[in-house]
Each structure stands twice: as C-alpha cells, then as structure tokens.
Amino acid sequence: AKSGFKAVGAELGFVYPVFESWEVRTMIEYTRLVGDAADSPISKDNNVLFGGLAVSYKF
C-alpha cells in the first residue's frame, strides 16, 4: 500500500447529564475508505457506520 489517506470520516457525540453523578453518552461515526484501502480485495464495503451508547458514573 502506498502512503496517504486511507479513510475519511466524521463523528458526532453528545453527553446528557442525568443526575449529579450520572451521565448518558451517545455517539455516531461514519467512515469511508479511500485510495488503496478502498481498492483492496479485503474490503468488501467502503462505508462504515458505527454507533455507541454508554452510561457513566462519576465518583
């Protein structure tokens, strides 16, 4: 593989304070393979969409 960009993408996340010590975190990320990575026979799909949800407690 040659040097250069392999992927481009964007991510968006939010933090929601529920109580003083509790938070809910959400995120979504989109990535697209470009260049040699997109042309590789290993990669079947050049688009990746990922989402997450987490609950956190601060002590």
C-alpha positions in Angstrom: 0.0 0.0 0.0 1.2 3.5 -0.8 1.3 6.3 1.7 -1.5 8.8 2.1 -5.0 8.9 3.4 -6.7 5.5 4.0 -10.1 6.8 5.3 -12.1 9.9 5.9 -14.9 10.4 8.3 -16.9 12.3 10.8 -18.1 11.7 14.3 -20.8 13.3 16.4 -21.3 12.7 20.1 -23.5 14.0 23.0 -23.3 13.9 26.8 -26.5 14.0 28.7 -26.2 14.7 32.5 -29.0 12.7 34.1 -28.1 13.3 37.8 -25.2 14.9 39.5 -23.0 11.8 39.2 -24.7 10.0 36.2 -24.3 10.7 32.5 -25.6 9.1 29.3 -23.2 9.4 26.3 -24.1 8.7 22.7 -22.1 8.8 19.5 -22.3 8.0 15.9 -19.4 7.8 13.4 -19.3 7.5 9.6 -16.1 6.4 7.9 -15.3 5.9 4.2 -12.2 4.1 2.9 -10.3 5.9 0.1 -7.4 5.2 -2.1 -5.5 1.9 -1.8 -7.6 0.8 1.1 -10.8 1.2 -0.9 -9.3 -0.7 -3.8 -8.2 -3.7 -1.6 -9.9 -7.0 -2.3 -10.1 -7.5 1.5 -12.5 -4.6 2.0 -16.0 -5.6 0.8 -17.7 -2.3 1.7 -16.0 1.1 1.7 -18.6 2.7 4.1 -18.7 2.1 7.8 -21.3 3.4 10.2 -20.8 2.9 13.9 -22.9 4.0 16.9 -22.5 3.7 20.6 -24.3 4.3 23.9 -22.7 4.4 27.3 -23.8 5.2 30.9 -21.1 6.6 33.2 -20.9 7.3 36.9 -18.5 9.8 38.4 -17.4 9.3 42.0 
